[in-house]
Amino acid sequence: MSRLHARIGTLRQLEILLAVHKNGSVTAASKQLFLTQPTVSMQLKKLADAVGAPLYDQVGRKLVFTQAGEEVVKSAREVMSCFEQLDMKLADLKGLKAGTLRLAVVTTAKYFIPHLLGDFLQHYPDIDVEFKVGNRQQIIDWMAHGEDDFYVFSHPPKNRTLELQEFLPNPLVAIAPQNHPLAELDQVPLQRFAEQPFLMREEGSGTRHAIERQFDELGIQPNVRMVVESNEAIKHAVMSGLGVSILSSHTLAFGGSSGLAQLNVEQLPIVTRWYLANLKGKKLSIVARTFMEYVARNSGIDSLDEMNT
């Protein structure tokens, strides 16, 4: 046993450290772990004493991890991952598929990924799922921690070392209120559509990224009236007559489209695809590989349409 191994704290202390790092505060970590704040603080102090260096500094209300703290967090993740991998391998030897699948998906994907997961978990009922939702930029930020098995994007970042698996088309379609004059036209010129008050997703959204790229390529500037931070809010704003917008067809198919008209606009829909992404340097667990293989077999648009009927 190395001197460092003899000094480093218990697995419980490492678990507490990871919870504090993830949540950004002792208070939030205490709630997640169902422990008192003094207990969490005491265990972190013991761990810092074992390491022989402060793990973080308190800057106002924010915890800023030191270089030593970040190194311990990195190793703690590797240690906990080893135990999870062992649990999965032992379950696999018993003929079971058990463990935790960690997914982080962009907001639009939250409409259809649960349908895929529901069928997957019927086949593998002993698998648990941790499911996080954020916009495109938030997903990219989470990737830096490497805690999740897969990330679901329609526009994965190009400057990352990622394994990408295409698994579903993602057409972005034009919508307007049912009683909008453009809803009566068989085909709408793109310039006329762009002149309408337009409701745009927030900065960091993959949908916004695709819309801006398409309009830039065509040399057209949409008449942006509002910036809205969710697909649901955009749908209700459109229903209320505040403007027109462009959303993923999956938002309408799985999230409902009552009160909306889908427009046949020139140069639309914007055709993109969904990707299942994982970090190249991170070894897939048995559970993660099982999910990836399942997605490859079952994620065609026809199978998702059947789940929605």
C-alpha positions, -999 to +999 in steps of 0.1 A: +000+000+000+014+034-010+018+062+015-008+082-005-033+054-005-028+050+033-035+087+038-065+092+015-099+090+031-128+066+029-150+059-001-177+078+017-155+109+019-148+106-018-185+103-025-192+134-004-164+153-023-179+145-056-214+156-045-200+189-033-180+194-065-211+186-086-236+207-067-212+236-060-221+239-023-221+220+009-258+228+014-269+212-019-246+182-014-260+177+021-295+176+007-285+152-021-268+128+003-294+132+031-267+143+055-264+173+078-241+201+067-218+197+097-213+160+088-204+169+052-180+197+064-164+174+089-158+146+064-143+171+039-120+184+065-108+149+073-102+143+036-083+176+033-062+166+063-054+132+047-044+149+014-024+175+032-037+204+013-070+225+010-095+210-014-113+243-021-116+279-011-148+298-001-151+329-023-182+347-013-210+320-016-190+301-042-167+271-037-136+273-059-116+241-059-079+242-056-056+224-080-051+197-053-089+195-049-095+190-087-069+162-087-086+144-059-120+149-076-105+134-108-092+104-089-124+100-069-144+097-101-120+070-114-123+051-081-161+053-080-162+043-117-141+012-110-166+000-084-195+007-107-177-012-135-171-041-111-208-042-101-218-043-138-193-071-146-205-092-117-241-087-128-232-096-163-216-128-152-249-137-135-267-132-168-281-098-157-277-063-172-276-040-141-261-007-133-266+030-140-269+046-175-260+084-174-275+105-202-272+142-208-295+155-236-303+188-252-338+202-243-355+192-276-343+156-272-363+153-239-394+149-260-384+116-276-355+101-256-379+090-227-399+070-253-367+052-263-357+047-227-390+033-217-388+005-242-351-001-234-359-004-197-386-029-204-359-052-218-334-044-190-354-036-159-324-038-135-308-008-152-312+026-135-310+059-155-296+093-145-312+118-170-300+154-173-315+181-197-298+213-208-293+235-238-264+228-262-239+249-244-247+234-210-242+199-225-208+210-238-199+223-204-210+190-187-188+171-211-157+187-195-164+167-163-168+134-182-194+120-158-220+109-183-220+079-206-237+096-235-247+131-248-275+136-272-270+165-297-284+176-330-253+198-335-223+182-316-193+204-312-166+199-338-136+207-315-142+178-292-128+142-292-161+124-296-175+092-310-207+100-329-235+077-338-263+091-360-296+077-350-326+098-360-335+127-384-343+160-368-362+182-392-368+218-379-402+231-392-419+265-394-449+271-372-475+298-368-509+302-350-537+282-367-555+314-377-523+331-391-527+343-428-496+323-438-514+291-427-538+295-456-510+294-482-499+262-500-463+275-500-448+305-481-418+324-495-389+323-470-385+361-471-421+367-462-419+342-434-387+359-421-405+393-421-430+381-395-423+387-358-400+358-350-396+339-317-360+327-313-345+302-288-319+315-264-281+317-269-265+282-266-295+264-281-288+239-308-321+249-326-310+285-326-276+275-339-292+257-369-316+285-376-289+312-376-267+291-398-295+284-424-306+321-425-270+333-428-263+309-457-294+322-475-286+359-467-319+365-449-323+382-415-353+370-394-374+397-377-367+386-341-393+399-317-385+378-286-359+354-273-375+325-254-357+299-233-378+268-239-397+250-267-429+249-246-428+286-240-423+292-277-452+270-286-475+289-262-462+322-274-469+312-310-504+300-300-510+334-284-503+352-316-470+367-306-452+355-337-439+326-358-410+303-351-390+272-361-389+241-339-380+205-341-408+183-355-403+161-324-413+189-302-447+189-320-450+152-324-443+143-287-450+176-270-483+184-287-492+209-314-528+220-306-534+256-318-504+255-341-501+253-379-471+238-396-462+260-426-448+249-459-420+274-462-395+275-491-360+263-480-375+246-450-375+223-431-339+226-419-327+190-420-304+180-392-298+147-374-296+135-338-263+121-326-255+098-296-221+111-285-195+097-261-160+107-252-133+087-271-110+085-241-137+071-218-143+033-218-179+024-221-194+004-193-214-028-200-246-009-195-236+020-218-225-004-245-258-023-242-277+010-246-256+020-276-263-013-293-300-011-285-302+024-300-284+012-332-311-015-336-342+003-325-340+041-330-353+045-366-380+071-370-406+044-377-400+028-343-403+061-325-435+069-344-449+036-332-441+045-296-459+078-300-491+062-313 
